[in-house]
Structures are given as C-alpha cells and as structure tokens.
Amino acid sequence: MKKGIHPENYRPVVFKDMSNDDVFITRSTINAKESIEIDGVTYPLVKIEISNTSHPFYTGKTKLVDTAGRVDKFMNRYGNRNKK
C-alpha cells in the first residue's frame, strides 16, 4: 500500500437510520455536527435516511408493481389511435 494516502483520524462514529431509529457504531473519518451519548460515552452522530435495516432489498419487503395493469391502461388510452 502507498504511504500517506489514507486518513489518520479514524474514530468511532454513531450512524442513526432516521426511518426506523436504528443506531450502529463504526469507525469513520466523517465530520459530524451532532453528538449522542451511548452507554455513558459521547460519540459523533451522523443521521442517514436509509440503511440495511430499512432498505427493501435487505428487509425483503419489496413493493410489487402491477405492470400488466399499466400496460392495459396505456393500450386502452393510446393503443387504438391508428385504427380509425
């Protein structure tokens, strides 16, 4: 590995998923404006919108899209324009 290209200021940081209030601690160099206290220790806090605990791919709660209904609706609306 090349020397001097990796940051030296790794520290524990709390990431909070705002959609389900799940928190996890990992090492990061990100700058955080807020902080949070967990088990008597104060950590920098980074709020995120989605994580593996709320993403549909990881939770298995995917939304099914009715494509057949959309195609039928399109054909009813625009499909018969050339048959006059």
N, CA, C and O atoms as a Maestro MAE file, in Angstrom:
{
 s_m_m2io_version
 :::
 2.0.0
}

f_m_ct {
 s_m_title
 :::
 protein
 m_atom[336] {
  # First column is atom index #
  i_m_mmod_type
  r_m_x_coord
  r_m_y_coord
  r_m_z_coord
  i_m_residue_number
  s_m_chain_name
  s_m_pdb_residue_name
  s_m_pdb_atom_name
  i_m_atomic_number
  :::
  1 25 0.824 -1.187 0.000 1 A "MET " " N  " 7
  2 3 0.000 0.000 0.000 1 A "MET " " CA " 6
  3 2 0.865 1.246 0.000 1 A "MET " " C  " 6
  4 15 1.965 1.261 0.553 1 A "MET " " O  " 8
  5 25 0.350 2.284 -0.626 2 A "LYS " " N  " 7
  6 3 1.075 3.546 -0.634 2 A "LYS " " CA " 6
  7 2 0.987 4.214 0.726 2 A "LYS " " C  " 6
  8 15 -0.044 4.145 1.395 2 A "LYS " " O  " 8
  9 25 2.034 4.839 1.119 3 A "LYS " " N  " 7
  10 3 2.077 5.560 2.395 3 A "LYS " " CA " 6
  11 2 1.503 6.964 2.202 3 A "LYS " " C  " 6
  12 15 1.689 7.587 1.156 3 A "LYS " " O  " 8
  13 25 0.809 7.444 3.222 4 A "GLY " " N  " 7
  14 3 0.353 8.830 3.244 4 A "GLY " " CA " 6
  15 2 -0.923 9.116 2.480 4 A "GLY " " C  " 6
  16 15 -1.301 10.282 2.369 4 A "GLY " " O  " 8
  17 25 -1.613 8.106 1.942 5 A "ILE " " N  " 7
  18 3 -2.847 8.403 1.205 5 A "ILE " " CA " 6
  19 2 -4.099 8.100 2.031 5 A "ILE " " C  " 6
  20 15 -5.195 8.492 1.630 5 A "ILE " " O  " 8
  21 25 -3.971 7.424 3.157 6 A "HIS " " N  " 7
  22 3 -5.108 7.092 3.991 6 A "HIS " " CA " 6
  23 2 -5.181 8.037 5.187 6 A "HIS " " C  " 6
  24 15 -4.147 8.396 5.750 6 A "HIS " " O  " 8
  25 25 -6.383 8.444 5.581 7 A "PRO " " N  " 7
  26 3 -6.514 9.360 6.722 7 A "PRO " " CA " 6
  27 2 -6.082 8.701 8.025 7 A "PRO " " C  " 6
  28 15 -6.159 7.482 8.184 7 A "PRO " " O  " 8
  29 25 -5.634 9.524 8.937 8 A "GLU " " N  " 7
  30 3 -5.144 9.034 10.227 8 A "GLU " " CA " 6
  31 2 -6.166 9.218 11.349 8 A "GLU " " C  " 6
  32 15 -5.974 8.687 12.443 8 A "GLU " " O  " 8
  33 25 -7.246 9.958 11.098 9 A "ASN " " N  " 7
  34 3 -8.150 10.330 12.183 9 A "ASN " " CA " 6
  35 2 -9.395 9.446 12.264 9 A "ASN " " C  " 6
  36 15 -10.499 9.963 12.432 9 A "ASN " " O  " 8
  37 25 -9.245 8.142 12.149 10 A "TYR " " N  " 7
  38 3 -10.368 7.236 12.352 10 A "TYR " " CA " 6
  39 2 -10.776 7.243 13.818 10 A "TYR " " C  " 6
  40 15 -9.930 7.236 14.712 10 A "TYR " " O  " 8
  41 25 -12.096 7.258 14.051 11 A "ARG " " N  " 7
  42 3 -12.623 7.249 15.410 11 A "ARG " " CA " 6
  43 2 -14.003 6.601 15.355 11 A "ARG " " C  " 6
  44 15 -14.601 6.525 14.282 11 A "ARG " " O  " 8
  45 25 -14.517 6.133 16.486 12 A "PRO " " N  " 7
  46 3 -15.875 5.573 16.496 12 A "PRO " " CA " 6
  47 2 -16.910 6.669 16.240 12 A "PRO " " C  " 6
  48 15 -16.847 7.747 16.830 12 A "PRO " " O  " 8
  49 25 -17.859 6.379 15.356 13 A "VAL " " N  " 7
  50 3 -18.924 7.311 14.995 13 A "VAL " " CA " 6
  51 2 -20.237 6.543 15.015 13 A "VAL " " C  " 6
  52 15 -20.288 5.384 14.603 13 A "VAL " " O  " 8
  53 25 -21.299 7.186 15.494 14 A "VAL " " N  " 7
  54 3 -22.625 6.586 15.510 14 A "VAL " " CA " 6
  55 2 -23.381 7.031 14.267 14 A "VAL " " C  " 6
  56 15 -23.464 8.225 13.978 14 A "VAL " " O  " 8
  57 25 -23.934 6.065 13.530 15 A "PHE " " N  " 7
  58 3 -24.811 6.335 12.396 15 A "PHE " " CA " 6
  59 2 -26.227 5.966 12.817 15 A "PHE " " C  " 6
  60 15 -26.461 4.869 13.323 15 A "PHE " " O  " 8
  61 25 -27.176 6.884 12.609 16 A "LYS " " N  " 7
  62 3 -28.567 6.655 13.013 16 A "LYS " " CA " 6
  63 2 -29.457 6.675 11.780 16 A "LYS " " C  " 6
  64 15 -29.490 7.657 11.038 16 A "LYS " " O  " 8
  65 25 -30.178 5.578 11.573 17 A "ASP " " N  " 7
  66 3 -31.145 5.475 10.486 17 A "ASP " " CA " 6
  67 2 -32.411 6.202 10.928 17 A "ASP " " C  " 6
  68 15 -33.060 5.785 11.888 17 A "ASP " " O  " 8
  69 25 -32.764 7.269 10.247 18 A "MET " " N  " 7
  70 3 -33.883 8.097 10.672 18 A "MET " " CA " 6
  71 2 -35.242 7.475 10.351 18 A "MET " " C  " 6
  72 15 -36.250 7.909 10.910 18 A "MET " " O  " 8
  73 25 -35.303 6.480 9.476 19 A "SER " " N  " 7
  74 3 -36.588 5.876 9.136 19 A "SER " " CA " 6
  75 2 -37.052 4.878 10.185 19 A "SER " " C  " 6
  76 15 -38.257 4.677 10.341 19 A "SER " " O  " 8
  77 25 -36.122 4.239 10.919 20 A "ASN " " N  " 7
  78 3 -36.543 3.280 11.949 20 A "ASN " " CA " 6
  79 2 -35.771 3.447 13.260 20 A "ASN " " C  " 6
  80 15 -35.866 2.586 14.135 20 A "ASN " " O  " 8
  81 25 -35.019 4.522 13.411 21 A "ASP " " N  " 7
  82 3 -34.270 4.858 14.635 21 A "ASP " " CA " 6
  83 2 -33.244 3.803 15.045 21 A "ASP " " C  " 6
  84 15 -32.899 3.710 16.222 21 A "ASP " " O  " 8
  85 25 -32.761 3.020 14.110 22 A "ASP " " N  " 7
  86 3 -31.710 2.045 14.395 22 A "ASP " " CA " 6
  87 2 -30.371 2.775 14.430 22 A "ASP " " C  " 6
  88 15 -30.113 3.632 13.585 22 A "ASP " " O  " 8
  89 25 -29.516 2.445 15.401 23 A "VAL " " N  " 7
  90 3 -28.200 3.063 15.504 23 A "VAL " " CA " 6
  91 2 -27.128 1.982 15.468 23 A "VAL " " C  " 6
  92 15 -27.326 0.873 15.963 23 A "VAL " " O  " 8
  93 25 -25.995 2.325 14.877 24 A "PHE " " N  " 7
  94 3 -24.846 1.424 14.904 24 A "PHE " " CA " 6
  95 2 -23.574 2.251 14.969 24 A "PHE " " C  " 6
  96 15 -23.515 3.373 14.466 24 A "PHE " " O  " 8
  97 25 -22.567 1.680 15.593 25 A "ILE " " N  " 7
  98 3 -21.288 2.363 15.795 25 A "ILE " " CA " 6
  99 2 -20.253 1.709 14.895 25 A "ILE " " C  " 6
  100 15 -20.130 0.484 14.857 25 A "ILE " " O  " 8
  101 25 -19.522 2.529 14.180 26 A "THR " " N  " 7
  102 3 -18.443 2.051 13.328 26 A "THR " " CA " 6
  103 2 -17.347 3.107 13.295 26 A "THR " " C  " 6
  104 15 -17.548 4.237 13.740 26 A "THR " " O  " 8
  105 25 -16.207 2.736 12.774 27 A "ARG " " N  " 7
  106 3 -15.109 3.701 12.680 27 A "ARG " " CA " 6
  107 2 -15.228 4.490 11.393 27 A "ARG " " C  " 6
  108 15 -15.523 3.926 10.339 27 A "ARG " " O  " 8
  109 25 -15.000 5.801 11.471 28 A "SER " " N  " 7
  110 3 -15.121 6.665 10.307 28 A "SER " " CA " 6
  111 2 -14.301 7.928 10.509 28 A "SER " " C  " 6
  112 15 -13.867 8.235 11.620 28 A "SER " " O  " 8
  113 25 -14.097 8.653 9.423 29 A "THR " " N  " 7
  114 3 -13.417 9.948 9.471 29 A "THR " " CA " 6
  115 2 -14.379 11.091 9.164 29 A "THR " " C  " 6
  116 15 -13.947 12.237 9.037 29 A "THR " " O  " 8
  117 25 -15.667 10.804 9.043 30 A "ILE " " N  " 7
  118 3 -16.653 11.810 8.658 30 A "ILE " " CA " 6
  119 2 -16.771 12.893 9.736 30 A "ILE " " C  " 6
  120 15 -16.671 12.614 10.931 30 A "ILE " " O  " 8
  121 25 -16.983 14.121 9.289 31 A "ASN " " N  " 7
  122 3 -17.198 15.227 10.225 31 A "ASN " " CA " 6
  123 2 -18.665 15.252 10.624 31 A "ASN " " C  " 6
  124 15 -19.542 15.214 9.762 31 A "ASN " " O  " 8
  125 25 -18.935 15.316 11.904 32 A "ALA " " N  " 7
  126 3 -20.309 15.322 12.407 32 A "ALA " " CA " 6
  127 2 -20.558 16.585 13.208 32 A "ALA " " C  " 6
  128 15 -19.693 17.038 13.957 32 A "ALA " " O  " 8
  129 25 -21.749 17.152 13.045 33 A "LYS " " N  " 7
  130 3 -22.108 18.370 13.776 33 A "LYS " " CA " 6
  131 2 -22.797 18.052 15.092 33 A "LYS " " C  " 6
  132 15 -22.796 18.875 16.007 33 A "LYS " " O  " 8
  133 25 -23.387 16.864 15.196 34 A "GLU " " N  " 7
  134 3 -24.116 16.495 16.401 34 A "GLU " " CA " 6
  135 2 -23.382 15.380 17.131 34 A "GLU " " C  " 6
  136 15 -22.472 14.751 16.590 34 A "GLU " " O  " 8
  137 25 -23.798 15.151 18.373 35 A "SER " " N  " 7
  138 3 -23.218 14.058 19.146 35 A "SER " " CA " 6
  139 2 -24.330 13.350 19.906 35 A "SER " " C  " 6
  140 15 -25.418 13.894 20.094 35 A "SER " " O  " 8
  141 25 -24.039 12.134 20.335 36 A "ILE " " N  " 7
  142 3 -25.003 11.328 21.062 36 A "ILE " " CA " 6
  143 2 -24.261 10.543 22.134 36 A "ILE " " C  " 6
  144 15 -23.101 10.170 21.957 36 A "ILE " " O  " 8
  145 25 -24.941 10.300 23.242 37 A "GLU " " N  " 7
  146 3 -24.326 9.534 24.324 37 A "GLU " " CA " 6
  147 2 -24.928 8.136 24.349 37 A "GLU " " C  " 6
  148 15 -26.143 7.972 24.450 37 A "GLU " " O  " 8
  149 25 -24.067 7.135 24.257 38 A "ILE " " N  " 7
  150 3 -24.480 5.737 24.315 38 A "ILE " " CA " 6
  151 2 -23.626 5.042 25.364 38 A "ILE " " C  " 6
  152 15 -22.398 5.047 25.280 38 A "ILE " " O  " 8
  153 25 -24.284 4.444 26.352 39 A "ASP " " N  " 7
  154 3 -23.608 3.730 27.440 39 A "ASP " " CA " 6
  155 2 -22.575 4.600 28.153 39 A "ASP " " C  " 6
  156 15 -21.516 4.112 28.547 39 A "ASP " " O  " 8
  157 25 -22.882 5.882 28.319 40 A "GLY " " N  " 7
  158 3 -22.004 6.784 29.041 40 A "GLY " " CA " 6
  159 2 -20.849 7.347 28.241 40 A "GLY " " C  " 6
  160 15 -20.024 8.082 28.783 40 A "GLY " " O  " 8
  161 25 -20.773 7.015 26.956 41 A "VAL " " N  " 7
  162 3 -19.708 7.512 26.080 41 A "VAL " " CA " 6
  163 2 -20.337 8.407 25.016 41 A "VAL " " C  " 6
  164 15 -21.350 8.044 24.419 41 A "VAL " " O  " 8
  165 25 -19.743 9.571 24.778 42 A "THR " " N  " 7
  166 3 -20.242 10.505 23.782 42 A "THR " " CA " 6
  167 2 -19.548 10.258 22.452 42 A "THR " " C  " 6
  168 15 -18.320 10.241 22.367 42 A "THR " " O  " 8
  169 25 -20.365 10.064 21.406 43 A "TYR " " N  " 7
  170 3 -19.869 9.802 20.055 43 A "TYR " " CA " 6
  171 2 -20.384 10.874 19.100 43 A "TYR " " C  " 6
  172 15 -21.438 11.459 19.352 43 A "TYR " " O  " 8
  173 25 -19.667 11.146 18.009 44 A "PRO " " N  " 7
  174 3 -20.231 11.987 16.951 44 A "PRO " " CA " 6
  175 2 -21.411 11.255 16.307 44 A "PRO " " C  " 6
  176 15 -21.377 10.033 16.162 44 A "PRO " " O  " 8
  177 25 -22.451 11.995 15.923 45 A "LEU " " N  " 7
  178 3 -23.663 11.413 15.358 45 A "LEU " " CA " 6
  179 2 -23.840 11.846 13.912 45 A "LEU " " C  " 6
  180 15 -23.764 13.033 13.595 45 A "LEU " " O  " 8
  181 25 -24.077 10.871 13.038 46 A "VAL " " N  " 7
  182 3 -24.381 11.135 11.637 46 A "VAL " " CA " 6
  183 2 -25.743 10.519 11.355 46 A "VAL " " C  " 6
  184 15 -25.940 9.321 11.557 46 A "VAL " " O  " 8
  185 25 -26.688 11.339 10.885 47 A "LYS " " N  " 7
  186 3 -28.032 10.863 10.574 47 A "LYS " " CA " 6
  187 2 -28.108 10.478 9.100 47 A "LYS " " C  " 6
  188 15 -27.704 11.241 8.222 47 A "LYS " " O  " 8
  189 25 -28.635 9.276 8.845 48 A "ILE " " N  " 7
  190 3 -28.770 8.784 7.472 48 A "ILE " " CA " 6
  191 2 -30.229 8.451 7.218 48 A "ILE " " C  " 6
  192 15 -30.974 8.162 8.154 48 A "ILE " " O  " 8
  193 25 -30.640 8.491 5.960 49 A "GLU " " N  " 7
  194 3 -32.033 8.251 5.615 49 A "GLU " " CA " 6
  195 2 -32.365 6.775 5.496 49 A "GLU " " C  " 6
  196 15 -33.489 6.370 5.791 49 A "GLU " " O  " 8
  197 25 -31.407 5.967 5.068 50 A "ILE " " N  " 7
  198 3 -31.687 4.555 4.843 50 A "ILE " " CA " 6
  199 2 -30.435 3.739 5.133 50 A "ILE " " C  " 6
  200 15 -29.317 4.169 4.848 50 A "ILE " " O  " 8
  201 25 -30.637 2.562 5.701 51 A "SER " " N  " 7
  202 3 -29.521 1.658 5.987 51 A "SER " " CA " 6
  203 2 -29.969 0.236 5.669 51 A "SER " " C  " 6
  204 15 -31.049 0.025 5.117 51 A "SER " " O  " 8
  205 25 -29.142 -0.721 6.015 52 A "ASN " " N  " 7
  206 3 -29.504 -2.102 5.714 52 A "ASN " " CA " 6
  207 2 -30.693 -2.586 6.540 52 A "ASN " " C  " 6
  208 15 -31.312 -3.588 6.181 52 A "ASN " " O  " 8
  209 25 -31.027 -1.909 7.629 53 A "THR " " N  " 7
  210 3 -32.173 -2.323 8.439 53 A "THR " " CA " 6
  211 2 -33.492 -1.763 7.929 53 A "THR " " C  " 6
  212 15 -34.554 -2.177 8.394 53 A "THR " " O  " 8
  213 25 -33.449 -0.823 6.973 54 A "SER " " N  " 7
  214 3 -34.684 -0.259 6.436 54 A "SER " " CA " 6
  215 2 -34.787 -0.357 4.916 54 A "SER " " C  " 6
  216 15 -35.845 -0.055 4.364 54 A "SER " " O  " 8
  217 25 -33.734 -0.764 4.227 55 A "HIS " " N  " 7
  218 3 -33.762 -0.854 2.772 55 A "HIS " " CA " 6
  219 2 -34.579 -2.072 2.345 55 A "HIS " " C  " 6
  220 15 -34.395 -3.156 2.899 55 A "HIS " " O  " 8
  221 25 -35.476 -1.917 1.371 56 A "PRO " " N  " 7
  222 3 -36.330 -3.034 0.960 56 A "PRO " " CA " 6
  223 2 -35.561 -4.264 0.473 56 A "PRO " " C  " 6
  224 15 -36.044 -5.383 0.644 56 A "PRO " " O  " 8
  225 25 -34.404 -4.095 -0.115 57 A "PHE " " N  " 7
  226 3 -33.637 -5.247 -0.594 57 A "PHE " " CA " 6
  227 2 -33.200 -6.134 0.563 57 A "PHE " " C  " 6
  228 15 -33.248 -7.359 0.454 57 A "PHE " " O  " 8
  229 25 -32.779 -5.537 1.660 58 A "TYR " " N  " 7
  230 3 -32.286 -6.308 2.802 58 A "TYR " " CA " 6
  231 2 -33.412 -6.798 3.708 58 A "TYR " " C  " 6
  232 15 -33.270 -7.835 4.357 58 A "TYR " " O  " 8
  233 25 -34.527 -6.070 3.762 59 A "THR " " N  " 7
  234 3 -35.613 -6.467 4.645 59 A "THR " " CA " 6
  235 2 -36.567 -7.452 3.985 59 A "THR " " C  " 6
  236 15 -37.328 -8.129 4.676 59 A "THR " " O  " 8
  237 25 -36.540 -7.543 2.654 60 A "GLY " " N  " 7
  238 3 -37.433 -8.446 1.943 60 A "GLY " " CA " 6
  239 2 -38.823 -7.887 1.746 60 A "GLY " " C  " 6
  240 15 -39.719 -8.614 1.315 60 A "GLY " " O  " 8
  241 25 -39.029 -6.634 2.043 61 A "LYS " " N  " 7
  242 3 -40.334 -6.003 1.891 61 A "LYS " " CA " 6
  243 2 -40.348 -5.155 0.622 61 A "LYS " " C  " 6
  244 15 -40.402 -3.927 0.688 61 A "LYS " " O  " 8
  245 25 -40.298 -5.811 -0.516 62 A "THR " " N  " 7
  246 3 -40.293 -5.087 -1.777 62 A "THR " " CA " 6
  247 2 -41.716 -4.806 -2.222 62 A "THR " " C  " 6
  248 15 -42.641 -5.550 -1.895 62 A "THR " " O  " 8
  249 25 -41.878 -3.747 -2.955 63 A "LYS " " N  " 7
  250 3 -43.184 -3.383 -3.474 63 A "LYS " " CA " 6
  251 2 -43.366 -4.029 -4.849 63 A "LYS " " C  " 6
  252 15 -42.498 -3.917 -5.715 63 A "LYS " " O  " 8
  253 25 -44.487 -4.699 -5.037 64 A "LEU " " N  " 7
  254 3 -44.790 -5.289 -6.325 64 A "LEU " " CA " 6
  255 2 -45.503 -4.257 -7.180 64 A "LEU " " C  " 6
  256 15 -46.437 -3.597 -6.724 64 A "LEU " " O  " 8
  257 25 -45.060 -4.121 -8.422 65 A "VAL " " N  " 7
  258 3 -45.646 -3.156 -9.338 65 A "VAL " " CA " 6
  259 2 -46.516 -3.914 -10.331 65 A "VAL " " C  " 6
  260 15 -46.073 -4.888 -10.941 65 A "VAL " " O  " 8
  261 25 -47.736 -3.469 -10.486 66 A "ASP " " N  " 7
  262 3 -48.667 -4.110 -11.407 66 A "ASP " " CA " 6
  263 2 -48.407 -3.595 -12.811 66 A "ASP " " C  " 6
  264 15 -49.080 -2.672 -13.271 66 A "ASP " " O  " 8
  265 25 -47.428 -4.189 -13.499 67 A "THR " " N  " 7
  266 3 -47.084 -3.715 -14.840 67 A "THR " " CA " 6
  267 2 -48.137 -4.108 -15.857 67 A "THR " " C  " 6
  268 15 -48.356 -3.369 -16.816 67 A "THR " " O  " 8
  269 25 -48.794 -5.241 -15.684 68 A "ALA " " N  " 7
  270 3 -49.824 -5.651 -16.635 68 A "ALA " " CA " 6
  271 2 -50.986 -4.664 -16.615 68 A "ALA " " C  " 6
  272 15 -51.530 -4.327 -17.666 68 A "ALA " " O  " 8
  273 25 -51.362 -4.209 -15.453 69 A "GLY " " N  " 7
  274 3 -52.433 -3.225 -15.355 69 A "GLY " " CA " 6
  275 2 -52.056 -1.908 -16.002 69 A "GLY " " C  " 6
  276 15 -52.905 -1.242 -16.595 69 A "GLY " " O  " 8
  277 25 -50.807 -1.529 -15.896 70 A "ARG " " N  " 7
  278 3 -50.349 -0.285 -16.518 70 A "ARG " " CA " 6
  279 2 -50.345 -0.397 -18.037 70 A "ARG " " C  " 6
  280 15 -50.717 0.545 -18.737 70 A "ARG " " O  " 8
  281 25 -49.927 -1.541 -18.538 71 A "VAL " " N  " 7
  282 3 -49.903 -1.738 -19.992 71 A "VAL " " CA " 6
  283 2 -51.320 -1.724 -20.539 71 A "VAL " " C  " 6
  284 15 -51.577 -1.112 -21.576 71 A "VAL " " O  " 8
  285 25 -52.241 -2.388 -19.858 72 A "ASP " " N  " 7
  286 3 -53.628 -2.399 -20.314 72 A "ASP " " CA " 6
  287 2 -54.226 -0.993 -20.305 72 A "ASP " " C  " 6
  288 15 -54.957 -0.617 -21.221 72 A "ASP " " O  " 8
  289 25 -53.916 -0.236 -19.283 73 A "LYS " " N  " 7
  290 3 -54.416 1.130 -19.202 73 A "LYS " " CA " 6
  291 2 -53.849 1.980 -20.340 73 A "LYS " " C  " 6
  292 15 -54.565 2.791 -20.926 73 A "LYS " " O  " 8
  293 25 -52.567 1.794 -20.651 74 A "PHE " " N  " 7
  294 3 -51.944 2.528 -21.757 74 A "PHE " " CA " 6
  295 2 -52.587 2.142 -23.086 74 A "PHE " " C  " 6
  296 15 -52.890 3.009 -23.906 74 A "PHE " " O  " 8
  297 25 -52.793 0.849 -23.301 75 A "MET " " N  " 7
  298 3 -53.378 0.394 -24.566 75 A "MET " " CA " 6
  299 2 -54.812 0.886 -24.710 75 A "MET " " C  " 6
  300 15 -55.232 1.245 -25.810 75 A "MET " " O  " 8
  301 25 -55.559 0.908 -23.631 76 A "ASN " " N  " 7
  302 3 -56.927 1.429 -23.701 76 A "ASN " " CA " 6
  303 2 -56.935 2.912 -24.032 76 A "ASN " " C  " 6
  304 15 -57.818 3.383 -24.748 76 A "ASN " " O  " 8
  305 25 -55.971 3.642 -23.524 77 A "ARG " " N  " 7
  306 3 -55.943 5.082 -23.729 77 A "ARG " " CA " 6
  307 2 -55.343 5.472 -25.081 77 A "ARG " " C  " 6
  308 15 -55.877 6.349 -25.760 77 A "ARG " " O  " 8
  309 25 -54.232 4.830 -25.482 78 A "TYR " " N  " 7
  310 3 -53.490 5.268 -26.668 78 A "TYR " " CA " 6
  311 2 -53.355 4.195 -27.744 78 A "TYR " " C  " 6
  312 15 -52.891 4.514 -28.839 78 A "TYR " " O  " 8
  313 25 -53.717 2.994 -27.505 79 A "GLY " " N  " 7
  314 3 -53.453 1.902 -28.439 79 A "GLY " " CA " 6
  315 2 -54.290 1.885 -29.679 79 A "GLY " " C  " 6
  316 15 -53.838 1.367 -30.700 79 A "GLY " " O  " 8
  317 25 -55.498 2.426 -29.651 80 A "ASN " " N  " 7
  318 3 -56.404 2.346 -30.772 80 A "ASN " " CA " 6
  319 2 -56.411 3.613 -31.632 80 A "ASN " " C  " 6
  320 15 -57.385 3.842 -32.348 80 A "ASN " " O  " 8
  321 25 -55.399 4.417 -31.590 81 A "ARG " " N  " 7
  322 3 -55.391 5.685 -32.357 81 A "ARG " " CA " 6
  323 2 -55.230 5.478 -33.846 81 A "ARG " " C  " 6
  324 15 -55.726 6.285 -34.632 81 A "ARG " " O  " 8
  325 25 -54.553 4.424 -34.259 82 A "ASN " " N  " 7
  326 3 -54.317 4.200 -35.697 82 A "ASN " " CA " 6
  327 2 -55.429 3.387 -36.350 82 A "ASN " " C  " 6
  328 15 -55.393 3.208 -37.567 82 A "ASN " " O  " 8
  329 25 -56.396 2.895 -35.622 83 A "LYS " " N  " 7
  330 3 -57.467 2.038 -36.158 83 A "LYS " " CA " 6
  331 2 -58.732 2.830 -36.397 83 A "LYS " " C  " 6
  332 15 -59.784 2.454 -35.880 83 A "LYS " " O  " 8
  333 25 -58.678 3.917 -37.161 84 A "LYS " " N  " 7
  334 3 -59.880 4.716 -37.426 84 A "LYS " " CA " 6
  335 2 -60.416 4.462 -38.787 84 A "LYS " " C  " 6
  336 15 -61.425 5.052 -39.173 84 A "LYS " " O  " 8
  :::
 }
 m_bond[335] {
  # First column is bond index #
  i_m_from
  i_m_to
  i_m_order
  :::
  1 1 2 1
  2 2 3 1
  3 3 4 2
  4 3 5 1
  5 5 6 1
  6 6 7 1
  7 7 8 2
  8 7 9 1
  9 9 10 1
  10 10 11 1
  11 11 12 2
  12 11 13 1
  13 13 14 1
  14 14 15 1
  15 15 16 2
  16 15 17 1
  17 17 18 1
  18 18 19 1
  19 19 20 2
  20 19 21 1
  21 21 22 1
  22 22 23 1
  23 23 24 2
  24 23 25 1
  25 25 26 1
  26 26 27 1
  27 27 28 2
  28 27 29 1
  29 29 30 1
  30 30 31 1
  31 31 32 2
  32 31 33 1
  33 33 34 1
  34 34 35 1
  35 35 36 2
  36 35 37 1
  37 37 38 1
  38 38 39 1
  39 39 40 2
  40 39 41 1
  41 41 42 1
  42 42 43 1
  43 43 44 2
  44 43 45 1
  45 45 46 1
  46 46 47 1
  47 47 48 2
  48 47 49 1
  49 49 50 1
  50 50 51 1
  51 51 52 2
  52 51 53 1
  53 53 54 1
  54 54 55 1
  55 55 56 2
  56 55 57 1
  57 57 58 1
  58 58 59 1
  59 59 60 2
  60 59 61 1
  61 61 62 1
  62 62 63 1
  63 63 64 2
  64 63 65 1
  65 65 66 1
  66 66 67 1
  67 67 68 2
  68 67 69 1
  69 69 70 1
  70 70 71 1
  71 71 72 2
  72 71 73 1
  73 73 74 1
  74 74 75 1
  75 75 76 2
  76 75 77 1
  77 77 78 1
  78 78 79 1
  79 79 80 2
  80 79 81 1
  81 81 82 1
  82 82 83 1
  83 83 84 2
  84 83 85 1
  85 85 86 1
  86 86 87 1
  87 87 88 2
  88 87 89 1
  89 89 90 1
  90 90 91 1
  91 91 92 2
  92 91 93 1
  93 93 94 1
  94 94 95 1
  95 95 96 2
  96 95 97 1
  97 97 98 1
  98 98 99 1
  99 99 100 2
  100 99 101 1
  101 101 102 1
  102 102 103 1
  103 103 104 2
  104 103 105 1
  105 105 106 1
  106 106 107 1
  107 107 108 2
  108 107 109 1
  109 109 110 1
  110 110 111 1
  111 111 112 2
  112 111 113 1
  113 113 114 1
  114 114 115 1
  115 115 116 2
  116 115 117 1
  117 117 118 1
  118 118 119 1
  119 119 120 2
  120 119 121 1
  121 121 122 1
  122 122 123 1
  123 123 124 2
  124 123 125 1
  125 125 126 1
  126 126 127 1
  127 127 128 2
  128 127 129 1
  129 129 130 1
  130 130 131 1
  131 131 132 2
  132 131 133 1
  133 133 134 1
  134 134 135 1
  135 135 136 2
  136 135 137 1
  137 137 138 1
  138 138 139 1
  139 139 140 2
  140 139 141 1
  141 141 142 1
  142 142 143 1
  143 143 144 2
  144 143 145 1
  145 145 146 1
  146 146 147 1
  147 147 148 2
  148 147 149 1
  149 149 150 1
  150 150 151 1
  151 151 152 2
  152 151 153 1
  153 153 154 1
  154 154 155 1
  155 155 156 2
  156 155 157 1
  157 157 158 1
  158 158 159 1
  159 159 160 2
  160 159 161 1
  161 161 162 1
  162 162 163 1
  163 163 164 2
  164 163 165 1
  165 165 166 1
  166 166 167 1
  167 167 168 2
  168 167 169 1
  169 169 170 1
  170 170 171 1
  171 171 172 2
  172 171 173 1
  173 173 174 1
  174 174 175 1
  175 175 176 2
  176 175 177 1
  177 177 178 1
  178 178 179 1
  179 179 180 2
  180 179 181 1
  181 181 182 1
  182 182 183 1
  183 183 184 2
  184 183 185 1
  185 185 186 1
  186 186 187 1
  187 187 188 2
  188 187 189 1
  189 189 190 1
  190 190 191 1
  191 191 192 2
  192 191 193 1
  193 193 194 1
  194 194 195 1
  195 195 196 2
  196 195 197 1
  197 197 198 1
  198 198 199 1
  199 199 200 2
  200 199 201 1
  201 201 202 1
  202 202 203 1
  203 203 204 2
  204 203 205 1
  205 205 206 1
  206 206 207 1
  207 207 208 2
  208 207 209 1
  209 209 210 1
  210 210 211 1
  211 211 212 2
  212 211 213 1
  213 213 214 1
  214 214 215 1
  215 215 216 2
  216 215 217 1
  217 217 218 1
  218 218 219 1
  219 219 220 2
  220 219 221 1
  221 221 222 1
  222 222 223 1
  223 223 224 2
  224 223 225 1
  225 225 226 1
  226 226 227 1
  227 227 228 2
  228 227 229 1
  229 229 230 1
  230 230 231 1
  231 231 232 2
  232 231 233 1
  233 233 234 1
  234 234 235 1
  235 235 236 2
  236 235 237 1
  237 237 238 1
  238 238 239 1
  239 239 240 2
  240 239 241 1
  241 241 242 1
  242 242 243 1
  243 243 244 2
  244 243 245 1
  245 245 246 1
  246 246 247 1
  247 247 248 2
  248 247 249 1
  249 249 250 1
  250 250 251 1
  251 251 252 2
  252 251 253 1
  253 253 254 1
  254 254 255 1
  255 255 256 2
  256 255 257 1
  257 257 258 1
  258 258 259 1
  259 259 260 2
  260 259 261 1
  261 261 262 1
  262 262 263 1
  263 263 264 2
  264 263 265 1
  265 265 266 1
  266 266 267 1
  267 267 268 2
  268 267 269 1
  269 269 270 1
  270 270 271 1
  271 271 272 2
  272 271 273 1
  273 273 274 1
  274 274 275 1
  275 275 276 2
  276 275 277 1
  277 277 278 1
  278 278 279 1
  279 279 280 2
  280 279 281 1
  281 281 282 1
  282 282 283 1
  283 283 284 2
  284 283 285 1
  285 285 286 1
  286 286 287 1
  287 287 288 2
  288 287 289 1
  289 289 290 1
  290 290 291 1
  291 291 292 2
  292 291 293 1
  293 293 294 1
  294 294 295 1
  295 295 296 2
  296 295 297 1
  297 297 298 1
  298 298 299 1
  299 299 300 2
  300 299 301 1
  301 301 302 1
  302 302 303 1
  303 303 304 2
  304 303 305 1
  305 305 306 1
  306 306 307 1
  307 307 308 2
  308 307 309 1
  309 309 310 1
  310 310 311 1
  311 311 312 2
  312 311 313 1
  313 313 314 1
  314 314 315 1
  315 315 316 2
  316 315 317 1
  317 317 318 1
  318 318 319 1
  319 319 320 2
  320 319 321 1
  321 321 322 1
  322 322 323 1
  323 323 324 2
  324 323 325 1
  325 325 326 1
  326 326 327 1
  327 327 328 2
  328 327 329 1
  329 329 330 1
  330 330 331 1
  331 331 332 2
  332 331 333 1
  333 333 334 1
  334 334 335 1
  335 335 336 2
  :::
 }
}
